[in-house]
Amino acid sequence: MAKIYESSVEVLDWLGPADDESDTAMEKFESVGNKAIATGIQDFRAADMANWFEPGGDERVCRIKASLNELAVQEGLGLFDQSMVPFSKRDYWTRVWVVQEISLARTVIIVCGSKRLSFTTFAAASNVCAFARWTLRTRVTRADWLDPVTGPLLRTVNGSGHEPSAAPNVLIGARRRYHLETGEEESLRSLLQRTCILRSAGIPLKATNARDKIYGLLGLASDSKKLGIIPDYSKSATEVYADVARAMIADGHTTILAWCQQPTGVEQFPRWVPDFSSHIREPYGEDRLAGVLDFLRGETVTNPLPNGWRDYVAPSGPFTDPTLFNQRGD
């Protein structure tokens, strides 16, 4: 499937029929996305977060940051619409098989009902809304909360249980890596971290068949052959997960043992095997330890944490790539 998506001229992603004001949401995403693209948001790179709060003489980062701030102030709560909430919670965004088509296709068009939208525009809108949500919180007053017009929008913005789902963030981050960042394939560990770990900037993806939490990512994994993992649906999910854990630990990825958390409810499930079908909470300090282990194994750690932030473990920034602060280069 990976080769099919890579070779395609254009991929149409069907989100389903129109409902829950999806037409309004699509129009809003298109409007906001075009404005976001005009700010230069597509020139932003994950490595830029090292200088984001103190860009100094980095003219490009200063320009992008100033443009985003200006847009956030000009638009205010107008950047947000309550129709975006149900749109972001559609089942489509939560499926692990979608990662391949979003990541690899040269051009992706979202289709919902009769509306079409470029995924690039959608991603730009999502990113700038996340940035604006982060900045607007510092300017909210009590009067704003009590206002019958702005109050409901603030609940959408301010993370009170009414905000948009973080599910699309996983897909946005994956596509950003392939098309705007390094363009390199990720290791299976990195892909599992992106799709299985519960984070503030992204939620775990789902699969109807529990084995597909692994098999749905093999086409993207740079080390699938090295690990010797071959799709075999005659095996149970427990066997598949045990094979993956055994191969990754043998390859030096011992930090995945921290992913073995809550009881799985599956009889005779090995305690040393992560249940990839469950929501795994991000272990404290995992990325830093993984970076150290990579260094000891002779691998290059290409994206260390910014100076002054070494005591922070997975800070959630204004943008929506859940691996934005991943120290590891894979």
NURODO-296900 format. One line per 3 residues: number of its first residue (from 0); their letters; for each residue x, z, y of N, C-alpha, C. Coordinates in steps of 0.001 Angstrom, whole numbers, plus 500000, padded with zeros to 6 digits. Last residue first. Example, Ala and Ser with C-alpha at 12.3 -4.5 7.8 and 13.67 -1.06 7.14 Angstrom:
BEGIN
1) SA) 512850:507080:497750:513670:507140:498940:512900:507870:500030 | 513190:507800:494310:512300:507800:495500:513200:507800:496700;
//
This chain:
BEGIN
329) DGR) 514960:514724:509518:514298:513903:508513:512827:513727:508798 | 516407:516315:511238:516354:514916:511565:515555:514092:510583 | 515037:519460:512248:515656:518602:511257:515465:517147:511621;
326) QNF) 513623:520911:514082:515073:520804:514252:515665:519715:513380 | 510645:520089:515603:511324:520161:514314:512818:519950:514512 | 509021:519940:517756:510152:520848:517860:510881:521010:516532;
323) LTP) 507072:518112:516998:507829:517873:518220:509088:518712:518273 | 505317:517908:514983:506717:518100:514614:507626:517905:515807 | 502835:517434:516124:503061:518734:515504:504482:518947:515030;
320) DTF) 502392:516107:519189:503090:515818:517952:503421:517142:517283 | 501105:516404:521670:500385:516686:520440:501072:516235:519170 | 502318:518345:524475:501986:517112:523779:501567:517416:522353;
317) PGS) 502981:520841:525376:501825:520191:525971:501423:518915:525259 | 503929:522843:522435:504110:522245:523751:502878:521526:524234 | 504334:525686:520787:503373:524575:520890:503438:524033:522301;
314) PAV) 507271:526620:519054:506480:526657:520280:505553:525459:520358 | 508205:527926:516611:507523:526644:516630:506669:526626:517870 | 510153:530104:517522:510093:529430:516239:509248:528193:516267;
311) YDR) 512602:531120:519827:511229:530688:519611:511171:529901:518309 | 515190:531586:520254:514447:532688:519654:512984:532344:519442 | 516164:529389:521552:516553:529567:520156:515843:530745:519497;
308) WGN) 515899:528433:524066:514661:528564:523292:514949:528924:521837 | 518323:528116:525272:517449:529127:525847:516174:529320:525062 | 518474:524655:524582:519153:525872:524980:518189:526838:525630;
305) PLP) 516146:523363:522144:516750:523382:523474:517449:524703:523751 | 517070:522926:518687:516198:523488:519706:516908:523503:521047 | 518354:519713:517578:518369:521167:517673:517425:521651:518753;
302) NTV) 518203:517123:515968:517320:517545:517051:517258:519058:517144 | 519835:516446:513830:519859:515595:515018:519043:516119:516181 | 522020:517448:511607:520842:517993:512259:520773:517359:513636;
299) TEG) 523222:515834:508766:523249:515900:510223:521938:516442:510748 | 524407:517564:505847:523501:516644:506514:523562:516856:508021 | 525873:519384:504404:526593:518250:504961:525712:517236:505651;
296) RLF) 524697:521636:503629:524718:520576:502622:525426:519324:503139 | 524803:523057:505957:525657:523501:504871:525752:522457:503767 | 522820:521681:507372:524196:521634:507854:525166:522010:506734;
293) DLV) 520575:522397:505883:520958:520989:505969:522422:520858:506378 | 520536:525115:506434:520787:524666:505069:521191:523204:505034 | 519925:525029:509169:521185:525626:508728:521541:525137:507328;
290) GAL) 517382:523881:509066:518459:523197:509767:519819:523715:509348 | 515961:525850:507715:516111:524534:507086:517253:523760:507743 | 516035:527868:509640:516727:528065:508371:516956:526727:507666;
287) RDE) 514429:526662:511598:515810:527033:511907:516617:527187:510623 | 512000:526314:510252:512748:525142:510724:514204:525471:511013 | 511182:529018:509685:511491:528061:508625:512348:526901:509107;
284) GYP) 510390:531139:511290:511794:530748:511291:512172:529674:510300 | 507657:531996:509335:508440:532345:510513:509889:531905:510330 | 505746:529335:507917:506590:530522:507780:507440:530753:509022;
281) ERI) 502520:528300:508609:503921:528032:508902:504750:529305:508795 | 500267:528435:505876:500641:528876:507218:502148:528709:507417 | 498502:525998:504217:499721:526795:504186:500100:527161:505619;
278) HSS) 495549:525546:502792:496115:525607:504132:497312:526559:504111 | 495920:523757:499620:495420:524832:500477:496039:524739:501866 | 497206:521884:498189:495801:521608:498493:495199:522660:499405;
275) FDP) 499686:522802:497561:499598:521848:498664:498163:521494:499029 | 500804:525663:496770:499528:524990:496528:499288:524058:497707 | 504187:525846:495674:503209:525851:496766:501926:525139:496340;
272) VWR) 505455:527730:493030:504964:526403:493397:503972:526521:494551 | 506028:530152:492012:507100:529497:492763:506700:528104:493235 | 503897:530929:490483:504070:531582:491773:505145:530921:492623;
269) PFQ) 501833:528514:488857:503145:529172:489009:503325:529749:490412 | 498622:529221:487767:499359:528483:488788:500694:529190:489020 | 496776:530237:485919:498148:529957:485480:498910:529080:486484;
266) EVG) 493934:529026:487644:494471:529793:486530:495858:529286:486143 | 493674:529155:491082:493850:528271:489933:494533:529054:488821 | 493750:530737:493220:492483:530725:492496:492525:529808:491296;
263) TPQ) 496021:531083:494743:495393:529764:494725:494025:529760:494072 | 496926:533594:497082:496541:533234:495707:495748:531932:495706 | 499096:532478:499774:497899:533120:499276:497612:532726:497825;
260) QCW) 502131:531059:499179:501513:532136:499951:500291:532741:499259 | 504788:529273:499292:504004:529894:498215:503367:531156:498790 | 506440:528533:501280:505106:527935:501311:504216:528485:500197;
257) ALI) 508878:529524:500740:508090:530274:501721:506692:529703:501862 | 509923:527579:499189:509434:528769:498493:508610:529645:499429 | 511015:525741:500831:509612:525518:500476:509053:526687:499672;
254) TTH) 513683:526319:501105:512769:526958:502060:511307:526712:501715 | 515189:524789:499410:514705:526075:498904:513723:526754:499851 | 516056:522002:498977:515011:522423:499922:514385:523738:499463;
251) GDA) 517858:521030:497109:518349:521943:498137:517313:522441:499121 | 516970:519658:494990:517615:518863:496034:518071:519728:497209 | 515643:521579:493574:516894:521056:493007:517670:520242:494031;
248) IMA) 513412:521744:495221:514325:522893:495144:515676:522446:494592 | 512275:519249:494678:512718:519561:496040:513682:520747:496047 | 511672:519401:491943:512565:518356:492443:513108:518703:493823;
245) RAV) 509887:521579:491882:511127:521608:491092:512139:520604:491632 | 507805:520642:493517:508550:521842:493895:509891:521891:493175 | 506963:518422:491967:507454:518237:493328:508297:519429:493760;
242) DAY) 506115:519651:489596:507162:518621:489556:507803:518440:490930 | 504074:521279:490617:505249:521910:490011:506405:520913:489940 | 502229:519353:491440:502823:520243:492446:504088:520909:491900;
239) VET) 501594:518245:488924:502180:517411:489974:502886:518282:491006 | 500463:520461:487630:501673:519836:487088:502380:518996:488143 | 498232:520891:489277:499225:521948:489106:500540:521377:488588;
236) ASK) 496787:518549:488905:497359:518819:490227:498442:519886:490131 | 497746:517063:485720:496892:517887:486572:497563:518098:487915 | 498427:513645:484835:498849:515031:485049:497834:515772:485914;
233) SYD) 497531:511140:484979:497216:511845:483734:497618:513320:483831 | 498441:509972:487223:497151:510650:487323:496699:511280:486005 | 501336:509771:488617:500863:509857:487233:499575:510673:487239;
230) PII) 503806:508446:490711:502382:508766:490536:501971:508715:489062 | 506957:509976:490514:506199:508750:490253:504733:509126:490051 | 509852:511218:491794:508414:511481:491714:507670:510159:491611;
227) GLK) 512601:511402:492199:512079:510989:490904:510599:511247:490717 | 514006:511869:494442:513352:513025:493839:512755:512691:492474 | 514772:509252:494991:515797:510257:494736:515216:511472:494026;
224) KSD) 512299:508121:495569:513048:507678:494397:514108:508701:494002 | 511619:509536:497924:510739:509606:496754:511471:509170:495476 | 512844:509725:500407:513560:510240:499246:512713:510294:497986;
221) SAL) 511198:508867:502401:512495:508194:502263:513204:508584:500977 | 507741:508365:502128:508873:509276:501937:510160:508505:501680 | 505626:506632:502164:506300:506895:503433:507600:507673:503256;
218) GLL) 504603:506594:499644:504947:505317:500256:505683:505458:501571 | 503924:509271:499208:505132:508735:498583:505567:507405:499197 | 501546:510258:500129:502678:510269:501053:503920:509576:500501;
215) GYI) 499666:510349:498167:499308:509630:499377:500437:509530:500384 | 500753:512066:496272:500829:510626:496036:500493:509805:497278 | 500147:514632:497428:501516:514179:497195:501579:512662:497133;
212) KDR) 497494:514659:497682:498233:515334:498750:499718:515003:498633 | 496549:513578:495348:496859:512640:496434:497480:513321:497646 | 495808:515645:493760:497112:515031:493489:497528:514093:494619;
209) ANT) 493207:516215:494545:494279:517111:494984:495661:516516:494750 | 491097:513867:495791:491865:514172:494594:493078:514983:495022 | 490454:513956:498486:489411:514191:497494:490032:514567:496160;
206) AKL) 492444:515662:500814:492369:514568:499849:491297:514918:498835 | 493375:516449:504230:492653:516660:502981:492763:515436:502078 | 495848:518084:506356:494971:516987:505978:494411:517210:504578;
203) PIG) 496122:520933:508528:496397:520250:507267:495376:519151:506976 | 496410:520338:512086:495824:521037:510960:496111:520253:509687 | 498377:521003:515042:497893:520125:513994:497337:520928:512835;
200) ASR) 499360:522854:516766:499273:521484:517243:498789:520511:516180 | 499459:525220:515394:498614:525175:516585:498394:523750:517050 | 499264:524563:511815:499971:524807:513070:498999:524746:514234;
197) LIC) 499601:524614:508439:498660:524953:509498:499430:525356:510742 | 500955:521971:506570:501187:523242:507247:500197:523434:508385 | 500556:519428:505576:500048:520565:504800:500142:521903:505520;
194) TRQ) 501712:517413:507111:500334:517237:506648:499731:518443:505944 | 504329:518113:507833:503442:517520:508835:501977:517578:508411 | 505364:518967:505432:505302:519915:506536:504327:519422:507603;
191) LLS) 505275:516586:504082:504426:517683:503616:504283:518740:504699 | 507210:515203:505560:505831:514703:505521:504871:515788:505064 | 509478:516750:505003:509021:516624:506377:507575:516150:506432;
188) RLS) 509661:516347:502225:509478:517695:502775:508919:517642:504184 | 510125:513633:502062:508846:514153:501560:508597:515551:502103 | 511556:512409:505142:511657:512939:503788:510299:513451:503352;
185) EEE) 510581:509427:506922:510725:510874:506806:510917:511263:505355 | 512246:506493:508164:511325:507149:507248:511605:508652:507228 | 512675:505712:511663:513183:506002:510335:512114:506666:509476;
182) GTE) 511955:505435:514223:511564:504361:513335:512029:504578:511909 | 512438:507255:516285:513570:506740:515515:513208:505526:514675 | 509774:506483:518349:510940:507347:518203:512015:506650:517372;
179) LHY) 507711:504711:518317:508270:505048:519617:509527:505906:519533 | 507008:504231:515648:506958:503123:516602:507571:503436:517963 | 507328:506520:514065:507669:505203:513518:507806:504126:514587;
176) RRR) 506502:508626:515755:507832:508634:515150:508234:507231:514713 | 503882:507932:516371:504881:508019:517444:506283:507945:516849 | 502656:508239:513895:502826:506891:514445:503861:506882:515561;
173) AGI) 502782:511061:513668:503406:510206:512657:503648:508806:513205 | 501308:511936:515900:502726:512270:515772:503447:511373:514779 | 498782:510938:515247:499436:510504:516485:500941:510762:516405;
170) LVN) 498252:512365:512923:498383:510911:512856:499094:510364:514088 | 498127:514961:513909:499053:514652:512820:499316:513153:512764 | 496066:514852:515786:497439:515040:516241:498464:514677:515170;
167) PAA) 493522:514772:514694:494164:513497:515045:495634:513632:515425 | 493061:517676:514373:493329:516790:513234:493975:515459:513627 | 492308:519484:516238:493705:519046:516295:494046:518050:515198;
164) SPE) 489125:519007:517837:489941:519306:516662:491352:518787:516856 | 488340:520199:521170:488489:519144:520163:489365:519596:519001 | 486786:523488:521548:487729:522450:521930:487804:521378:520840;
161) HGS) 485335:525691:521056:484566:524484:521363:485477:523304:521675 | 486973:527838:520770:486213:527441:519602:485400:526188:519814 | 488267:527959:523171:487361:529053:522832:486496:528712:521626;
158) GNV) 490160:526315:524572:490433:526862:523250:489554:528028:522865 | 489538:525154:527054:490317:526382:527012:490436:527037:525641 | 487933:522856:527120:489344:522770:527480:490137:523977:527002;
155) TRL) 485398:523638:526467:485990:522529:525725:487504:522500:525921 | 485021:525519:528377:485034:525970:526993:485596:524891:526075 | 484986:523867:530580:486105:524785:530423:486178:525322:528999;
152) LPG) 482526:522630:530250:483743:521839:530123:484967:522725:529912 | 480744:524789:530727:480810:524153:529396:482065:523312:529191 | 481522:525296:533568:481653:526274:532485:481721:525644:531100;
149) TVP) 480815:523282:535329:482201:523351:534874:482390:524299:533688 | 478000:523790:535523:478523:522454:535239:479936:522532:534652 | 477507:526471:536081:476750:525834:534987:477262:524441:534623;
146) DLW) 480228:528694:536572:479521:527517:537074:478803:526799:535919 | 481788:530608:535452:480365:530906:535596:479555:529716:536081 | 484341:529529:535541:483767:529873:534250:482253:530053:534337;
143) DAR) 484725:529300:538301:484694:528091:537478:484032:528361:536134 | 484835:531974:539042:483715:531154:539524:483584:529867:538706 | 487260:532687:537941:486043:533266:537381:484821:532443:537787;
140) TVR) 489385:529738:537689:488911:530965:538328:487649:531463:537627 | 492292:528055:536563:490875:528363:536339:490513:529703:536978 | 494906:527270:536544:494181:527155:537814:492694:527487:537693;
137) TRL) 496062:527330:534099:496663:528200:535107:495890:528187:536419 | 494745:525389:532669:494447:526794:532359:494984:527744:533425 | 495834:522961:533337:494629:523403:534045:494293:524867:533790;
134) TWR) 497981:522570:531583:498245:522870:532986:497021:523428:533717 | 496756:522113:529073:497805:523133:529195:498022:523532:530651 | 495135:520008:529624:494536:521260:529141:495511:522406:529326;
131) AFA) 497021:518063:530228:496151:518567:531296:495500:519884:530900 | 498141:517680:527659:498981:518117:528775:498121:518736:529879 | 495878:516777:526302:496549:517996:525854:497429:518557:526966;
128) CVN) 495398:514466:527732:494389:515524:527759:494985:516851:527301 | 497643:513005:527050:497507:513433:528440:496439:514509:528568 | 497178:512630:524267:498367:513322:524756:498198:513834:526183;
125) SAA) 494779:511204:524216:494866:512511:523557:496049:513306:524076 | 495566:508864:525577:494506:509724:526117:494582:511122:525521 | 497482:507877:523801:497873:508207:525167:496856:509143:525804;
122) AFT) 495871:507405:521553:496945:508392:521483:497385:508828:522877 | 494170:505374:522545:493611:506646:522079:494673:507735:522065 | 496034:503367:523004:495283:503917:524131:494695:505267:523769;
119) TFS) 496872:502940:520371:497856:503291:521399:497172:503938:522593 | 494587:502074:519120:495078:503406:518782:496110:503875:519802 | 492091:500485:521044:493467:500470:520571:493919:501899:520264;
116) LRK) 488752:500318:520009:489731:500955:520895:491113:500881:520263 | 485333:499293:519967:486703:499133:519490:487674:499730:520509 | 481937:499911:519012:483041:500055:519957:484389:499892:519259;
113) SGC) 479824:500079:517339:480112:498751:517891:481304:498759:518840 | 481124:502512:515282:479910:501833:515694:480246:500424:516149 | 484444:502298:515877:483402:503310:515669:482088:502735:516189;
110) VII) 487683:501494:515185:486333:500936:515292:485336:502039:514958 | 490922:501189:516422:489883:502112:515979:488521:501460:516203 | 493562:499239:515440:492367:499252:516276:491356:500213:515661;
107) VTR) 497012:498908:515461:495876:499634:514884:494742:499648:515894 | 499764:496975:514609:498695:497176:515581:497519:497850:514877 | 501485:497450:512466:502023:497067:513770:501007:497301:514886;
104) ALS) 501254:500275:510286:500679:499042:510834:501252:498739:512213 | 502338:502820:509693:503088:501612:509381:502557:500341:510030 | 500639:504963:510469:502073:504995:510729:502714:503618:510665;
101) IEQ) 498059:504327:509622:498305:504594:511041:499793:504472:511361 | 498418:504053:506867:497941:502911:507647:498190:503096:509134 | 499435:506640:506136:500165:505394:505884:499722:504270:506805;
98) VVW) 497411:508443:506860:498735:508544:507487:499518:507244:507317 | 495198:508204:505277:495174:507509:506558:496561:507481:507210 | 495419:509875:503149:495751:508472:502928:495821:507693:504242;
95) VRT) 494456:512341:504065:495893:512157:503958:496277:510685:503773 | 491945:512760:506502:492305:512219:505198:493791:511883:505125 | 490957:513544:508964:491452:514598:508073:491945:514084:506734;
92) WYD) 489785:511556:510432:491052:512095:510922:491695:513064:509937 | 487312:511106:509110:488383:510115:509044:489740:510721:509387 | 485453:513047:509777:486226:513199:508539:487419:512260:508468;
89) RKS) 485548:514044:513214:485105:513130:512159:486035:513236:510949 | 486333:515505:515361:486070:516238:514119:485519:515350:513012 | 486489:513996:517603:487761:514436:517032:487582:515143:515694;
86) FPV) 483763:513728:518140:484545:512539:517790:485842:512938:517094 | 482956:516265:518947:482532:515760:517628:483309:514532:517185 | 484614:516171:521459:484718:517204:520432:484229:516708:519071;
83) MSQ) 483993:514213:523275:485268:514100:522572:485365:515081:521403 | 481719:514925:524571:481560:513961:523481:482850:513809:522674 | 482496:516452:526691:482113:517156:525478:481902:516216:524298;
80) DFL) 485429:515378:528287:484006:515150:528079:483645:515791:526744 | 487993:515407:530777:487394:515878:529541:485903:515565:529488 | 488868:514678:533215:489571:514113:532068:488854:514404:530755;
77) GLG) 487502:516179:535023:486972:514852:534753:487676:514156:533602 | 488812:518423:535635:487978:518494:534445:487344:517148:534113 | 491328:516477:537193:490773:517791:536916:489982:517799:535613;
74) EQV) 492359:514168:538367:491192:514057:537497:490528:515406:537239 | 494488:515132:539957:493501:514197:540487:492219:514188:539672 | 495936:516750:538158:495344:517340:539370:494241:516439:539921;
71) ALE) 496714:514908:536213:495948:516091:535821:495250:516716:537020 | 498199:513083:537753:496967:512650:537089:496092:513834:536726 | 500332:514753:538531:499477:514131:539544:498148:513692:538936;
68) NLS) 501469:515341:536039:500932:516413:536878:499967:515865:537921 | 502279:512774:535308:501277:513481:534510:500646:514618:535302 | 504197:512257:537288:503028:511386:537158:501917:512056:536373;
65) AKI) 506088:514267:536785:505403:514225:538082:504134:513381:537994 | 506924:513524:534188:506302:514830:534419:505514:514845:535722 | 508045:511003:534660:506909:511141:533748:506165:512448:534022;
62) RCV) 510139:511717:536466:509103:510757:536844:507853:510898:535976 | 511701:513460:534936:511090:513925:536195:509939:513017:536613 | 512529:511718:532928:511667:512852:532577:510969:513389:533822;
59) RED) 514092:509949:534534:512976:509452:533737:512004:510574:533387 | 516078:511556:535704:515073:510897:536543:513861:510425:535749 | 517497:514393:535238:516956:513353:534349:515790:512671:535064;
56) GGP) 518549:516523:536609:518776:515188:537145:518275:514071:536253 | 516112:518813:535630:517348:518610:536382:517459:517208:536937 | 514017:519660:534045:514557:518319:533824:515827:518017:534595;
53) EFW) 512915:522156:532733:513974:522088:533734:514669:520734:533597 | 510964:521544:530926:510664:522568:531928:511715:522628:533029 | 512224:519444:529418:510906:519277:530041:510653:520268:531163;
50) NAM) 514502:519159:527983:514655:519253:529442:513315:519285:530166 | 513621:519078:525396:514767:519948:525683:514927:520164:527180 | 511745:517121:525303:511250:518488:525455:512392:519457:525747;
47) DAA) 512976:514758:524718:512817:515084:526135:512325:516515:526346 | 512805:514310:522029:514031:514952:522515:513921:515362:523982 | 510425:512865:521894:510445:514253:521436:511660:514994:521972;
44) RFD) 509843:510971:524885:510424:511124:523563:510460:512599:523189 | 507882:508807:526911:508255:510173:526545:508782:510197:525112 | 506878:506404:527441:508336:506506:527518:508829:507886:527125;
41) QIG) 504186:506732:527479:504749:506122:526275:506280:506138:526275 | 503627:507633:530017:503651:508610:528932:504249:508050:527654 | 503408:506327:532406:504659:506180:531670:504759:507105:530485;
38) TAI) 501026:506269:533687:501960:507334:534094:503322:507186:533423 | 499616:504298:532362:500151:503978:533688:501129:505043:534181 | 498705:505700:530178:499747:504693:529967:500408:504328:531296;
35) AKN) 496682:507172:531442:497843:507857:530877:499004:506890:530672 | 494844:505216:532078:495478:505967:533161:496744:506665:532666 | 494144:504463:529482:494749:503478:530381:495452:504158:531553;
32) GVS) 493013:506886:528568:494205:506333:527948:494910:505324:528829 | 490704:507184:530096:491790:508151:530256:493091:507589:529699 | 489254:504915:529115:489509:505108:530541:490710:506031:530769;
29) EFK) 489207:505376:526344:489782:504137:526880:490148:504298:528347 | 487916:507836:526164:489286:507712:525678:489954:506454:526232 | 485419:507057:527179:486231:508047:527885:487688:507961:527463;
26) EMA) 484520:505281:525250:484699:504804:526623:485596:505756:527409 | 484381:507030:523066:485273:505863:523011:485551:505327:524415 | 482417:508848:523982:483777:509305:523708:484762:508143:523705;
23) TDS) 480177:507194:524126:480677:507840:525346:482121:508283:525158 | 479921:506599:521425:480152:505514:522387:480727:506066:523687 | 479349:509087:520297:480662:508482:520038:480963:507326:520989;
20) EDD) 477214:510884:520385:477757:510349:521638:479135:509700:521450 | 476540:511195:517660:477135:512297:518433:477844:511809:519698 | 477389:507881:516435:476510:509056:516524:477229:510113:517359;
17) APG) 478043:504818:514848:477952:505564:516108:476989:506730:515968 | 479645:504907:511592:478633:504469:512550:478619:505346:513796 | 483297:505037:511219:481920:505263:510811:480946:504786:511870;
14) LWD) 485864:504319:511649:485573:505736:511722:484152:506066:511282 | 487993:502005:510406:486559:502258:510563:486292:503755:510516 | 490605:500357:511711:490266:501644:511117:488819:501999:511431;
11) LVE) 492209:497410:511155:490994:497970:511752:490632:499245:511010 | 495394:496207:511818:494600:497043:510920:493415:497602:511697 | 497225:493184:511985:496369:494164:512664:495558:494910:511613;
8) VSS) 499075:492025:510348:499109:491709:511774:498332:492762:512551 | 500879:493669:507716:499636:493260:508361:499847:492952:509846 | 503110:494745:506581:503054:493286:506727:501833:492808:507500;
5) EYI) 502603:497452:506418:503751:496995:507203:503674:495499:507503 | 500437:497466:504656:500233:497875:506044:501374:497400:506939 | 501733:496564:502309:500570:495845:502844:500376:496183:504317;
2) KAM) 503651:498501:501850:504081:497145:502166:502948:496331:502784 | 501993:500688:501202:502852:500758:502381:503288:499360:502815 | 500821:500000:498786:500000:500000:500000:500856:500000:501266;
//
